[in-house]
Amino acid sequence: MSKSNATENDVLKANLKGTDPAWRSNANRYLALYTADPGEAGTATTSEIAYTNYARVAVPVADWVDGGSDFSNTNLLQFPVCGVTGAVATHVAIVTTSAGAGQILYSGALDASLTISNLIQPQFAAGALHVQED
């Protein structure tokens, strides 16, 4: 997964100037789905999926396992069940807000596109998401 430009800048400020980003103390990060790569210059709403009933999934910061250079989710992460109108997900991101144009912390392509239609519930099994620095 790659960091957004805004997150790269936050990391530089934290490491070189000791400035904490505003989102760092939040209790949750949020998982979002995308119909295309939101890009490093994008926000959390850039290409975000919009199937019926979609909402971002809260992931408490304590729910990430520190595997040294690889972090993964400790619990099953489930998006809401799709209603009538579906979409195709190609990317996933960890973002700073539950809704709106928050900051993308990390984003990446799914291993395979996911067609989300009526009664489909996108989910990631425990340990399925991996975040690493390049």
NUMI-721658 format. One record per residue: x, y, z of N, C-alpha, C, O, CB in turn. Coordinates in Angstrom, 1 decimal. Glycine has a CB too. Layout:
<pts>
+--------+--------+--------+--------+--------+--------+--------+--------+--------+--------+--------+--------+--------+--------+--------+
!    n.X !    n.Y !    n.Z !   ca.X !   ca.Y !   ca.Z !    c.X !    c.Y !    c.Z !    o.X !    o.Y !    o.Z !   cb.X !   cb.Y !   cb.Z !
+--------+--------+--------+--------+--------+--------+--------+--------+--------+--------+--------+--------+--------+--------+--------+
!      X !      Y !      Z !      X !      Y !      Z !      X !      Y !      Z !      X !      Y !      Z !      X !      Y !      Z !
...
+--------+--------+--------+--------+--------+--------+--------+--------+--------+--------+--------+--------+--------+--------+--------+
</pts>
This chain:
<pts>
+--------+--------+--------+--------+--------+--------+--------+--------+--------+--------+--------+--------+--------+--------+--------+
!    n.X !    n.Y !    n.Z !   ca.X !   ca.Y !   ca.Z !    c.X !    c.Y !    c.Z !    o.X !    o.Y !    o.Z !   cb.X !   cb.Y !   cb.Z !
+--------+--------+--------+--------+--------+--------+--------+--------+--------+--------+--------+--------+--------+--------+--------+
!    0.9 !   -1.2 !    0.0 !    0.0 !    0.0 !    0.0 !    0.9 !    1.2 !    0.0 !    2.0 !    1.2 !    0.6 !   -1.0 !    0.0 !    1.2 !
!    0.4 !    2.3 !   -0.6 !    1.2 !    3.5 !   -0.7 !    0.5 !    4.6 !    0.1 !   -0.7 !    4.6 !    0.3 !    1.4 !    4.0 !   -2.1 !
!    1.3 !    5.6 !    0.6 !    0.8 !    6.7 !    1.3 !    0.3 !    7.8 !    0.3 !    0.9 !    7.9 !   -0.8 !    1.8 !    7.3 !    2.3 !
!   -0.6 !    8.6 !    0.8 !   -1.0 !    9.8 !    0.0 !    0.1 !   10.8 !    0.1 !    0.9 !   10.8 !    1.1 !   -2.4 !   10.3 !    0.4 !
!    0.1 !   11.8 !   -0.7 !    1.0 !   12.9 !   -0.6 !    0.9 !   13.6 !    0.7 !    1.9 !   14.0 !    1.3 !    0.8 !   13.9 !   -1.8 !
!   -0.4 !   13.8 !    1.1 !   -0.6 !   14.5 !    2.4 !   -0.1 !   13.7 !    3.6 !    0.5 !   14.3 !    4.5 !   -2.1 !   14.8 !    2.6 !
!   -0.2 !   12.4 !    3.5 !    0.4 !   11.6 !    4.6 !    1.9 !   11.6 !    4.6 !    2.5 !   11.6 !    5.6 !   -0.2 !   10.2 !    4.5 !
!    2.5 !   11.5 !    3.4 !    3.9 !   11.6 !    3.3 !    4.4 !   12.9 !    3.9 !    5.5 !   12.9 !    4.6 !    4.4 !   11.5 !    1.8 !
!    3.7 !   14.0 !    3.7 !    4.1 !   15.3 !    4.3 !    4.0 !   15.3 !    5.8 !    4.8 !   15.8 !    6.5 !    3.3 !   16.4 !    3.7 !
!    2.9 !   14.7 !    6.3 !    2.7 !   14.5 !    7.7 !    3.8 !   13.8 !    8.4 !    4.3 !   14.1 !    9.5 !    1.3 !   13.9 !    8.0 !
!    4.3 !   12.7 !    7.7 !    5.3 !   11.9 !    8.3 !    6.6 !   12.7 !    8.3 !    7.4 !   12.6 !    9.3 !    5.5 !   10.6 !    7.4 !
!    6.9 !   13.4 !    7.3 !    8.1 !   14.3 !    7.3 !    8.1 !   15.3 !    8.4 !    9.1 !   15.5 !    9.1 !    8.3 !   15.0 !    5.9 !
!    6.9 !   16.0 !    8.6 !    6.8 !   17.0 !    9.6 !    6.9 !   16.3 !   11.0 !    7.6 !   16.9 !   11.9 !    5.4 !   17.7 !    9.5 !
!    6.4 !   15.1 !   11.2 !    6.5 !   14.4 !   12.5 !    7.9 !   14.0 !   12.7 !    8.4 !   14.2 !   13.9 !    5.6 !   13.2 !   12.5 !
!    8.6 !   13.5 !   11.7 !   10.0 !   13.0 !   11.9 !   11.0 !   14.1 !   12.0 !   11.9 !   14.0 !   12.8 !   10.4 !   12.1 !   10.8 !
!   10.8 !   15.2 !   11.3 !   11.8 !   16.2 !   11.2 !   11.5 !   17.4 !   12.1 !   12.5 !   18.1 !   12.5 !   12.0 !   16.7 !    9.8 !
!   10.3 !   17.7 !   12.3 !    9.9 !   18.9 !   13.1 !    9.2 !   18.6 !   14.4 !    9.0 !   19.4 !   15.3 !    9.1 !   19.8 !   12.3 !
!    8.9 !   17.3 !   14.6 !    8.2 !   16.9 !   15.8 !    6.7 !   17.3 !   15.9 !    6.2 !   17.4 !   17.0 !    8.9 !   17.4 !   17.0 !
!    6.1 !   17.6 !   14.7 !    4.7 !   18.0 !   14.6 !    3.8 !   16.9 !   14.4 !    3.9 !   16.2 !   13.4 !    4.6 !   19.1 !   13.5 !
!    2.9 !   16.6 !   15.4 !    1.9 !   15.5 !   15.2 !    0.8 !   15.9 !   14.3 !    0.3 !   17.1 !   14.4 !    1.3 !   15.2 !   16.6 !
!    0.4 !   15.1 !   13.3 !   -0.7 !   15.4 !   12.5 !   -2.0 !   15.3 !   13.3 !   -2.1 !   14.6 !   14.3 !   -0.8 !   14.4 !   11.3 !
!   -3.0 !   16.1 !   13.0 !   -4.2 !   16.3 !   13.7 !   -4.9 !   14.9 !   13.9 !   -5.5 !   14.7 !   14.9 !   -5.1 !   17.3 !   13.1 !
!   -4.9 !   14.1 !   12.9 !   -5.6 !   12.8 !   12.9 !   -4.9 !   11.7 !   13.8 !   -5.6 !   10.7 !   14.1 !   -5.7 !   12.3 !   11.5 !
!   -3.7 !   11.9 !   14.2 !   -3.0 !   10.8 !   14.9 !   -3.6 !   10.4 !   16.2 !   -3.5 !    9.2 !   16.5 !   -1.6 !   11.3 !   15.2 !
!   -4.2 !   11.3 !   16.9 !   -4.8 !   10.9 !   18.2 !   -6.2 !   10.3 !   18.1 !   -6.8 !    9.9 !   19.1 !   -4.8 !   12.1 !   19.1 !
!   -6.8 !   10.2 !   16.9 !   -8.1 !    9.6 !   16.7 !   -8.1 !    8.2 !   17.1 !   -7.1 !    7.5 !   16.9 !   -8.6 !    9.8 !   15.3 !
!   -9.2 !    7.7 !   17.7 !   -9.3 !    6.3 !   18.2 !   -9.4 !    5.3 !   17.1 !   -9.1 !    4.2 !   17.2 !  -10.4 !    6.2 !   19.2 !
!   -9.9 !    5.8 !   15.9 !  -10.2 !    4.9 !   14.8 !   -9.5 !    5.4 !   13.5 !   -9.2 !    6.6 !   13.3 !  -11.7 !    4.8 !   14.6 !
!   -9.3 !    4.5 !   12.6 !   -9.0 !    4.7 !   11.2 !  -10.2 !    4.1 !   10.5 !  -10.9 !    3.3 !   11.1 !   -7.6 !    4.1 !   10.8 !
!  -10.4 !    4.4 !    9.3 !  -11.5 !    3.9 !    8.5 !  -11.1 !    3.3 !    7.2 !  -10.2 !    3.8 !    6.5 !  -12.5 !    5.1 !    8.3 !
!  -11.8 !    2.2 !    6.9 !  -11.5 !    1.5 !    5.7 !  -12.6 !    1.9 !    4.6 !  -13.8 !    2.0 !    4.9 !  -11.6 !   -0.1 !    5.9 !
!  -12.1 !    2.2 !    3.4 !  -12.9 !    2.7 !    2.4 !  -12.7 !    1.9 !    1.1 !  -11.5 !    1.4 !    0.9 !  -12.7 !    4.2 !    2.1 !
!  -13.7 !    1.7 !    0.2 !  -13.5 !    1.0 !   -1.0 !  -13.6 !    2.0 !   -2.2 !  -14.2 !    3.1 !   -2.1 !  -14.6 !    0.0 !   -1.2 !
!  -13.0 !    1.7 !   -3.3 !  -12.8 !    2.6 !   -4.4 !  -13.1 !    1.9 !   -5.7 !  -12.8 !    0.7 !   -5.9 !  -11.5 !    3.3 !   -4.5 !
!  -13.6 !    2.6 !   -6.7 !  -13.9 !    2.1 !   -8.1 !  -12.7 !    2.3 !   -9.0 !  -12.6 !    1.7 !  -10.1 !  -15.1 !    2.7 !   -8.7 !
!  -11.7 !    3.0 !   -8.5 !  -10.4 !    3.3 !   -9.3 !   -9.4 !    3.7 !   -8.3 !   -9.7 !    4.0 !   -7.1 !  -10.6 !    4.3 !  -10.4 !
!   -8.2 !    3.8 !   -8.7 !   -7.1 !    4.2 !   -7.8 !   -7.3 !    5.7 !   -7.4 !   -7.4 !    6.5 !   -8.3 !   -5.7 !    4.1 !   -8.5 !
!   -7.5 !    6.0 !   -6.1 !   -7.7 !    7.4 !   -5.7 !   -6.4 !    8.2 !   -5.9 !   -6.5 !    9.5 !   -5.9 !   -8.1 !    7.4 !   -4.2 !
!   -5.3 !    7.6 !   -6.1 !   -4.0 !    8.3 !   -6.4 !   -3.5 !    9.0 !   -5.1 !   -4.1 !    9.2 !   -4.1 !   -4.3 !    9.4 !   -7.4 !
!   -2.2 !    9.3 !   -5.2 !   -1.5 !    9.9 !   -4.1 !   -2.0 !   11.3 !   -3.8 !   -1.8 !   11.8 !   -2.7 !    0.0 !    9.9 !   -4.3 !
!   -2.5 !   12.0 !   -4.8 !   -3.0 !   13.4 !   -4.6 !   -4.5 !   13.4 !   -4.2 !   -5.0 !   14.5 !   -3.9 !   -2.8 !   14.2 !   -5.9 !
!   -5.2 !   12.2 !   -4.2 !   -6.6 !   12.2 !   -3.9 !   -6.9 !   12.4 !   -2.4 !   -6.0 !   12.3 !   -1.5 !   -7.1 !   10.9 !   -4.4 !
!   -8.2 !   12.6 !   -2.2 !   -8.7 !   12.6 !   -0.8 !   -9.5 !   11.3 !   -0.6 !   -9.6 !   10.5 !   -1.5 !   -9.6 !   13.9 !   -0.5 !
!  -10.1 !   11.1 !    0.6 !  -10.9 !    9.9 !    0.8 !  -12.1 !    9.7 !   -0.1 !  -12.6 !    8.6 !   -0.2 !  -11.3 !    9.9 !    2.3 !
!  -12.6 !   10.8 !   -0.7 !  -13.7 !   10.7 !   -1.6 !  -13.4 !   10.5 !   -3.1 !  -14.3 !   10.3 !   -3.9 !  -14.6 !   11.9 !   -1.4 !
!  -12.1 !   10.6 !   -3.4 !  -11.7 !   10.5 !   -4.8 !  -11.9 !    9.1 !   -5.3 !  -11.3 !    8.1 !   -4.8 !  -10.2 !   10.9 !   -5.0 !
!  -12.8 !    8.9 !   -6.2 !  -13.2 !    7.5 !   -6.8 !  -13.8 !    6.6 !   -5.7 !  -13.8 !    5.4 !   -5.9 !  -12.0 !    6.9 !   -7.4 !
!  -14.3 !    7.1 !   -4.6 !  -14.9 !    6.2 !   -3.6 !  -16.1 !    5.6 !   -4.1 !  -16.9 !    6.2 !   -4.8 !  -15.2 !    7.0 !   -2.3 !
!  -16.3 !    4.3 !   -3.8 !  -17.5 !    3.5 !   -4.2 !  -18.7 !    4.1 !   -3.7 !  -18.7 !    4.8 !   -2.6 !  -17.3 !    2.0 !   -3.8 !
!  -19.9 !    3.9 !   -4.3 !  -21.1 !    4.4 !   -3.9 !  -22.3 !    3.4 !   -4.1 !  -23.3 !    3.8 !   -4.7 !  -21.4 !    5.8 !   -4.6 !
!  -22.1 !    2.2 !   -3.6 !  -23.3 !    1.3 !   -3.7 !  -24.3 !    1.6 !   -2.7 !  -24.0 !    2.3 !   -1.7 !  -22.8 !   -0.2 !   -3.6 !
!  -25.5 !    1.1 !   -2.9 !  -26.6 !    1.4 !   -1.9 !  -26.2 !    0.8 !   -0.5 !  -25.9 !   -0.4 !   -0.4 !  -27.9 !    0.7 !   -2.4 !
!  -26.3 !    1.6 !    0.5 !  -26.0 !    1.3 !    1.9 !  -24.5 !    1.4 !    2.2 !  -24.2 !    1.1 !    3.4 !  -26.5 !   -0.1 !    2.2 !
!  -23.7 !    1.7 !    1.3 !  -22.2 !    1.8 !    1.6 !  -21.9 !    2.8 !    2.7 !  -22.5 !    3.8 !    2.8 !  -21.5 !    2.1 !    0.3 !
!  -21.0 !    2.4 !    3.5 !  -20.4 !    3.3 !    4.5 !  -19.0 !    2.8 !    4.8 !  -18.7 !    1.6 !    4.7 !  -21.3 !    3.3 !    5.8 !
!  -18.1 !    3.7 !    5.2 !  -16.7 !    3.3 !    5.6 !  -16.8 !    2.4 !    6.9 !  -17.8 !    2.5 !    7.7 !  -15.8 !    4.5 !    5.8 !
!  -15.8 !    1.6 !    7.1 !  -15.8 !    0.7 !    8.3 !  -14.7 !    1.3 !    9.3 !  -13.6 !    1.5 !    8.9 !  -15.4 !   -0.7 !    7.9 !
!  -15.2 !    1.5 !   10.5 !  -14.3 !    2.0 !   11.6 !  -13.3 !    0.8 !   12.0 !  -13.8 !   -0.3 !   12.2 !  -15.0 !    2.5 !   12.8 !
!  -12.1 !    1.1 !   12.1 !  -11.1 !    0.1 !   12.6 !  -10.3 !    0.8 !   13.7 !   -9.5 !    1.7 !   13.5 !  -10.1 !   -0.3 !   11.4 !
!  -10.6 !    0.4 !   15.0 !   -9.8 !    1.0 !   16.1 !   -8.3 !    0.8 !   15.9 !   -7.9 !   -0.2 !   15.4 !  -10.3 !    0.3 !   17.4 !
!   -7.6 !    1.8 !   16.4 !   -6.1 !    1.7 !   16.2 !   -5.5 !    0.5 !   16.9 !   -4.5 !   -0.1 !   16.5 !   -5.4 !    2.9 !   16.7 !
!   -6.2 !    0.0 !   18.0 !   -5.7 !   -1.2 !   18.7 !   -5.9 !   -2.5 !   17.9 !   -5.4 !   -3.5 !   18.2 !   -6.4 !   -1.3 !   20.0 !
!   -6.7 !   -2.4 !   16.8 !   -7.0 !   -3.6 !   16.0 !   -6.0 !   -3.9 !   14.9 !   -6.3 !   -4.6 !   13.9 !   -8.4 !   -3.5 !   15.4 !
!   -4.8 !   -3.3 !   14.9 !   -3.8 !   -3.5 !   13.9 !   -2.7 !   -4.3 !   14.6 !   -2.2 !   -3.8 !   15.7 !   -3.2 !   -2.2 !   13.3 !
!   -2.3 !   -5.4 !   14.1 !   -1.2 !   -6.2 !   14.6 !    0.1 !   -5.7 !   14.1 !    0.3 !   -5.6 !   12.9 !   -1.4 !   -7.8 !   14.3 !
!    1.1 !   -5.5 !   15.0 !    2.4 !   -5.0 !   14.6 !    3.3 !   -6.2 !   14.3 !    3.7 !   -6.9 !   15.3 !    3.0 !   -4.1 !   15.7 !
!    3.5 !   -6.5 !   13.1 !    4.3 !   -7.6 !   12.7 !    5.7 !   -7.2 !   12.3 !    6.4 !   -7.8 !   11.5 !    3.7 !   -8.4 !   11.5 !
!    6.2 !   -6.1 !   12.9 !    7.5 !   -5.6 !   12.6 !    7.4 !   -4.6 !   11.4 !    7.0 !   -3.5 !   11.6 !    8.5 !   -6.7 !   12.2 !
!    7.7 !   -5.1 !   10.2 !    7.6 !   -4.2 !    9.0 !    6.2 !   -4.4 !    8.3 !    6.0 !   -3.9 !    7.2 !    8.7 !   -4.5 !    8.1 !
!    5.3 !   -5.2 !    8.9 !    4.1 !   -5.5 !    8.3 !    3.0 !   -5.5 !    9.3 !    3.0 !   -6.2 !   10.3 !    4.1 !   -6.9 !    7.6 !
!    2.0 !   -4.6 !    9.1 !    0.8 !   -4.5 !   10.0 !   -0.4 !   -5.1 !    9.3 !   -0.5 !   -5.0 !    8.1 !    0.5 !   -3.0 !   10.4 !
!   -1.2 !   -5.8 !   10.1 !   -2.4 !   -6.4 !    9.5 !   -3.6 !   -6.3 !   10.5 !   -3.4 !   -6.0 !   11.7 !   -2.2 !   -7.9 !    9.2 !
!   -4.8 !   -6.4 !   10.0 !   -6.0 !   -6.3 !   10.8 !   -6.2 !   -7.5 !   11.6 !   -6.0 !   -8.7 !   11.2 !   -7.2 !   -6.1 !    9.9 !
!   -6.6 !   -7.3 !   12.9 !   -6.8 !   -8.4 !   13.8 !   -8.2 !   -9.0 !   13.7 !   -8.4 !  -10.2 !   14.2 !   -6.5 !   -8.0 !   15.2 !
!   -9.2 !   -8.3 !   13.2 !  -10.6 !   -8.7 !   13.2 !  -11.2 !   -8.7 !   11.8 !  -10.7 !   -8.1 !   10.9 !  -11.4 !   -7.8 !   14.1 !
!  -12.3 !   -9.4 !   11.7 !  -13.1 !   -9.4 !   10.4 !  -13.6 !   -8.0 !   10.3 !  -14.1 !   -7.4 !   11.2 !  -14.3 !  -10.4 !   10.5 !
!  -13.4 !   -7.4 !    9.0 !  -13.9 !   -6.1 !    8.7 !  -15.0 !   -6.2 !    7.7 !  -14.7 !   -6.7 !    6.6 !  -12.7 !   -5.2 !    8.2 !
!  -16.2 !   -5.8 !    8.0 !  -17.4 !   -6.0 !    7.1 !  -18.0 !   -4.7 !    6.8 !  -18.3 !   -3.8 !    7.7 !  -18.4 !   -6.9 !    7.8 !
!  -18.2 !   -4.4 !    5.5 !  -18.9 !   -3.3 !    5.0 !  -20.4 !   -3.6 !    5.0 !  -20.7 !   -4.8 !    5.2 !  -18.4 !   -2.9 !    3.6 !
!  -21.2 !   -2.6 !    5.0 !  -22.7 !   -2.9 !    4.9 !  -23.1 !   -3.7 !    3.7 !  -22.4 !   -3.6 !    2.6 !  -23.5 !   -1.6 !    4.9 !
!  -24.1 !   -4.5 !    3.8 !  -24.7 !   -5.3 !    2.7 !  -25.2 !   -4.3 !    1.6 !  -25.9 !   -3.3 !    1.9 !  -25.8 !   -6.2 !    3.2 !
!  -24.9 !   -4.7 !    0.4 !  -25.3 !   -3.9 !   -0.7 !  -26.9 !   -4.0 !   -0.9 !  -27.4 !   -5.0 !   -0.8 !  -24.6 !   -4.3 !   -2.0 !
!  -27.5 !   -2.8 !   -1.2 !  -28.9 !   -2.8 !   -1.5 !  -29.1 !   -3.0 !   -3.0 !  -28.4 !   -3.8 !   -3.6 !  -29.5 !   -1.5 !   -1.0 !
!  -29.9 !   -2.3 !   -3.6 !  -30.3 !   -2.5 !   -5.0 !  -29.2 !   -2.1 !   -6.0 !  -28.9 !   -2.9 !   -6.9 !  -31.5 !   -1.6 !   -5.3 !
!  -28.5 !   -1.0 !   -5.8 !  -27.5 !   -0.5 !   -6.8 !  -26.1 !   -0.9 !   -6.3 !  -25.7 !   -0.5 !   -5.2 !  -27.6 !    1.0 !   -6.9 !
!  -25.4 !   -1.6 !   -7.2 !  -24.1 !   -2.1 !   -6.9 !  -23.0 !   -1.3 !   -7.6 !  -23.2 !   -0.2 !   -8.1 !  -24.0 !   -3.5 !   -7.2 !
!  -21.8 !   -1.8 !   -7.5 !  -20.6 !   -1.2 !   -8.1 !  -19.5 !   -2.2 !   -8.1 !  -19.6 !   -3.3 !   -7.6 !  -20.2 !    0.1 !   -7.3 !
!  -18.4 !   -1.9 !   -8.7 !  -17.2 !   -2.8 !   -8.8 !  -16.1 !   -2.1 !   -8.0 !  -15.6 !   -1.0 !   -8.4 !  -16.8 !   -3.1 !  -10.2 !
!  -15.6 !   -2.7 !   -7.0 !  -14.4 !   -2.2 !   -6.2 !  -13.1 !   -2.7 !   -6.8 !  -13.0 !   -3.9 !   -7.1 !  -14.6 !   -2.6 !   -4.7 !
!  -12.2 !   -1.8 !   -6.9 !  -10.8 !   -2.2 !   -7.4 !   -9.7 !   -1.9 !   -6.4 !   -8.6 !   -2.4 !   -6.5 !  -10.6 !   -1.5 !   -8.7 !
!  -10.0 !   -0.9 !   -5.5 !   -9.0 !   -0.5 !   -4.5 !   -9.6 !   -0.3 !   -3.1 !  -10.8 !   -0.3 !   -3.0 !   -8.4 !    0.9 !   -5.0 !
!   -8.7 !   -0.3 !   -2.2 !   -9.1 !   -0.1 !   -0.8 !   -8.1 !    0.9 !   -0.2 !   -7.0 !    1.1 !   -0.6 !   -9.0 !   -1.5 !    0.0 !
!   -8.6 !    1.7 !    0.8 !   -7.7 !    2.6 !    1.5 !   -8.1 !    2.7 !    3.0 !   -9.2 !    2.4 !    3.4 !   -7.9 !    4.0 !    0.9 !
!   -7.1 !    3.1 !    3.8 !   -7.3 !    3.4 !    5.2 !   -7.3 !    4.9 !    5.2 !   -6.3 !    5.6 !    4.8 !   -6.1 !    2.8 !    6.1 !
!   -8.3 !    5.5 !    5.7 !   -8.5 !    7.0 !    5.7 !   -8.8 !    7.5 !    7.1 !   -8.9 !    6.7 !    8.1 !   -9.7 !    7.4 !    4.8 !
!   -8.8 !    8.8 !    7.3 !   -8.8 !    9.4 !    8.6 !  -10.2 !    9.8 !    9.1 !  -10.4 !   10.1 !   10.3 !   -8.0 !   10.6 !    8.6 !
!  -11.2 !    9.7 !    8.2 !  -12.6 !   10.1 !    8.6 !  -13.6 !    9.1 !    8.3 !  -13.4 !    8.3 !    7.4 !  -12.9 !   11.4 !    8.0 !
!  -14.8 !    9.1 !    9.0 !  -15.9 !    8.2 !    8.7 !  -16.6 !    8.5 !    7.5 !  -17.3 !    7.7 !    7.0 !  -16.8 !    8.1 !    9.9 !
!  -16.6 !    9.8 !    7.1 !  -17.3 !   10.2 !    5.9 !  -16.6 !   11.5 !    5.4 !  -15.9 !   12.1 !    6.1 !  -18.8 !   10.5 !    6.2 !
!  -16.8 !   11.9 !    4.1 !  -16.3 !   13.1 !    3.6 !  -14.9 !   13.0 !    3.1 !  -14.3 !   11.9 !    3.1 !  -16.4 !   14.2 !    4.6 !
!  -14.3 !   14.2 !    2.8 !  -13.0 !   14.2 !    2.1 !  -11.9 !   14.2 !    3.1 !  -11.0 !   15.1 !    3.2 !  -12.9 !   15.5 !    1.3 !
!  -11.8 !   13.2 !    3.9 !  -10.7 !   13.0 !    4.9 !   -9.4 !   12.6 !    4.1 !   -9.4 !   12.6 !    2.9 !  -11.0 !   11.9 !    5.9 !
!   -8.4 !   12.4 !    4.8 !   -7.1 !   12.1 !    4.3 !   -6.9 !   10.6 !    4.1 !   -7.2 !    9.8 !    4.9 !   -5.9 !   12.7 !    5.2 !
!   -6.3 !   10.2 !    2.9 !   -5.9 !    8.8 !    2.7 !   -4.6 !    8.6 !    3.4 !   -3.6 !    9.3 !    3.1 !   -5.8 !    8.5 !    1.2 !
!   -4.5 !    7.6 !    4.3 !   -3.3 !    7.3 !    4.9 !   -2.5 !    6.3 !    4.0 !   -1.4 !    6.5 !    3.7 !   -3.5 !    6.7 !    6.3 !
!   -3.2 !    5.2 !    3.6 !   -2.6 !    4.2 !    2.8 !   -3.7 !    3.7 !    1.8 !   -4.8 !    3.6 !    2.1 !   -2.0 !    3.0 !    3.6 !
!   -3.3 !    3.4 !    0.6 !   -4.2 !    2.9 !   -0.4 !   -3.5 !    1.8 !   -1.3 !   -2.3 !    1.9 !   -1.4 !   -4.8 !    4.0 !   -1.3 !
!   -4.3 !    0.9 !   -1.9 !   -3.7 !   -0.1 !   -2.7 !   -4.8 !   -0.8 !   -3.5 !   -6.0 !   -0.7 !   -3.2 !   -2.9 !   -1.1 !   -1.9 !
!   -4.4 !   -1.5 !   -4.5 !   -5.3 !   -2.3 !   -5.4 !   -5.7 !   -3.6 !   -4.7 !   -4.9 !   -4.2 !   -3.9 !   -4.7 !   -2.6 !   -6.7 !
!   -6.9 !   -4.0 !   -4.9 !   -7.3 !   -5.3 !   -4.4 !   -6.6 !   -6.4 !   -5.3 !   -6.2 !   -6.1 !   -6.4 !   -8.9 !   -5.5 !   -4.5 !
!   -6.5 !   -7.6 !   -4.8 !   -5.9 !   -8.7 !   -5.6 !   -6.7 !   -8.9 !   -6.8 !   -6.2 !   -9.3 !   -7.9 !   -5.8 !   -9.9 !   -4.7 !
!   -8.0 !   -8.8 !   -6.7 !   -8.9 !   -8.9 !   -7.9 !  -10.1 !   -8.0 !   -7.7 !  -10.5 !   -7.7 !   -6.5 !   -9.4 !  -10.4 !   -8.0 !
!  -10.7 !   -7.5 !   -8.7 !  -11.8 !   -6.6 !   -8.7 !  -13.0 !   -7.4 !   -8.0 !  -13.1 !   -8.6 !   -8.1 !  -12.3 !   -6.1 !  -10.1 !
!  -13.8 !   -6.6 !   -7.2 !  -14.9 !   -7.2 !   -6.5 !  -16.2 !   -6.6 !   -7.0 !  -16.5 !   -5.4 !   -6.8 !  -14.8 !   -7.0 !   -5.0 !
!  -17.0 !   -7.4 !   -7.6 !  -18.4 !   -7.0 !   -8.1 !  -19.3 !   -7.0 !   -6.9 !  -19.6 !   -8.1 !   -6.4 !  -18.9 !   -7.8 !   -9.3 !
!  -19.9 !   -5.9 !   -6.5 !  -20.7 !   -5.8 !   -5.4 !  -22.1 !   -5.6 !   -5.9 !  -22.4 !   -4.5 !   -6.6 !  -20.3 !   -4.6 !   -4.4 !
!  -23.0 !   -6.5 !   -5.7 !  -24.4 !   -6.4 !   -6.2 !  -25.4 !   -6.6 !   -5.0 !  -24.9 !   -6.8 !   -3.9 !  -24.7 !   -7.3 !   -7.3 !
!  -26.6 !   -6.6 !   -5.3 !  -27.7 !   -6.8 !   -4.2 !  -27.4 !   -7.9 !   -3.3 !  -27.2 !   -9.1 !   -3.8 !  -29.0 !   -6.9 !   -4.9 !
!  -27.4 !   -7.7 !   -2.0 !  -27.2 !   -8.6 !   -0.9 !  -25.7 !   -9.1 !   -0.8 !  -25.4 !  -10.0 !    0.1 !  -28.0 !   -9.8 !   -1.2 !
!  -24.8 !   -8.5 !   -1.5 !  -23.3 !   -8.8 !   -1.3 !  -22.8 !   -8.0 !   -0.2 !  -23.1 !   -6.8 !   -0.1 !  -22.5 !   -8.6 !   -2.7 !
!  -22.0 !   -8.5 !    0.7 !  -21.4 !   -7.8 !    1.8 !  -19.9 !   -7.9 !    1.7 !  -19.3 !   -8.9 !    2.0 !  -21.9 !   -8.3 !    3.2 !
!  -19.2 !   -6.8 !    1.2 !  -17.8 !   -6.9 !    1.1 !  -17.1 !   -7.0 !    2.5 !  -17.6 !   -6.4 !    3.4 !  -17.2 !   -5.6 !    0.4 !
!  -16.1 !   -7.8 !    2.6 !  -15.4 !   -8.0 !    3.9 !  -14.0 !   -8.4 !    3.7 !  -13.6 !   -8.9 !    2.6 !  -16.2 !   -9.0 !    4.7 !
!  -13.2 !   -8.2 !    4.7 !  -11.8 !   -8.6 !    4.8 !  -11.7 !   -9.5 !    6.0 !  -11.9 !   -9.0 !    7.1 !  -10.8 !   -7.4 !    4.8 !
!  -11.2 !  -10.7 !    5.8 !  -11.0 !  -11.6 !    7.0 !   -9.9 !  -11.1 !    7.9 !   -9.1 !  -10.2 !    7.4 !  -10.6 !  -13.0 !    6.4 !
!   -9.9 !  -11.5 !    9.1 !   -8.8 !  -11.1 !   10.0 !   -7.4 !  -11.5 !    9.4 !   -7.3 !  -12.6 !    8.9 !   -8.9 !  -11.8 !   11.4 !
!   -6.5 !  -10.6 !    9.3 !   -5.2 !  -10.9 !    8.8 !   -5.1 !  -10.7 !    7.3 !   -4.0 !  -10.9 !    6.7 !   -4.8 !  -12.2 !    9.1 !
!   -6.2 !  -10.3 !    6.6 !   -6.2 !  -10.2 !    5.1 !   -5.6 !   -8.9 !    4.6 !   -5.1 !   -8.9 !    3.5 !   -7.6 !  -10.3 !    4.6 !
!   -5.7 !   -7.8 !    5.4 !   -5.1 !   -6.6 !    5.0 !   -3.7 !   -6.4 !    5.5 !   -3.4 !   -6.7 !    6.7 !   -6.0 !   -5.4 !    5.5 !
!   -2.8 !   -6.0 !    4.7 !   -1.4 !   -5.8 !    5.1 !   -0.9 !   -4.5 !    4.7 !   -1.1 !   -4.1 !    3.5 !   -0.5 !   -6.9 !    4.5 !
!   -0.3 !   -3.8 !    5.6 !    0.3 !   -2.4 !    5.4 !    1.7 !   -2.5 !    5.6 !    2.2 !   -2.8 !    6.7 !   -0.4 !   -1.3 !    6.2 !
!    2.5 !   -2.1 !    4.6 !    4.0 !   -2.0 !    4.7 !    4.5 !   -0.7 !    4.2 !    3.9 !   -0.2 !    3.3 !    4.6 !   -3.3 !    4.0 !
!    5.6 !   -0.3 !    4.7 !    6.3 !    0.8 !    4.1 !    7.1 !    0.3 !    2.9 !    7.7 !   -0.8 !    2.9 !    7.2 !    1.6 !    5.1 !
!    7.2 !    1.1 !    1.8 !    8.0 !    0.8 !    0.6 !    9.4 !    0.9 !    0.9 !   10.3 !    0.7 !    0.0 !    7.6 !    1.7 !   -0.5 !
+--------+--------+--------+--------+--------+--------+--------+--------+--------+--------+--------+--------+--------+--------+--------+
</pts>
